[in-house]
Amino acid sequence: MRKFWQGLSLAVLGVLISAHSALAQVFPVDTASTTTISNVKADIVAWGVVFIGVALTIYAYKRVKSLVH
């Protein structure tokens, strides 16, 4: 289980590093507008939910696979 989380954290780190330039376009920040800041917060929460969902899906797949075999 611990090895799984280590691998997952490395995978997420790799994705974030490789997508650095893309994230700059996904989260445009304009300090003069509070609406933009709210949108950025909402985007960060949405991406967090996606990453958690992917992690849980991978975990569930491996868990079910191990139970079947």
Buried (B, 14 or more C-beta within 10 A) or exposed (E): EEEEEEEBEEEEEEEEEEEEEEEEEEBEEEEEEEEBEEBBEEBEEEBEEEBEEBBEEBBEEEEEEEEEE
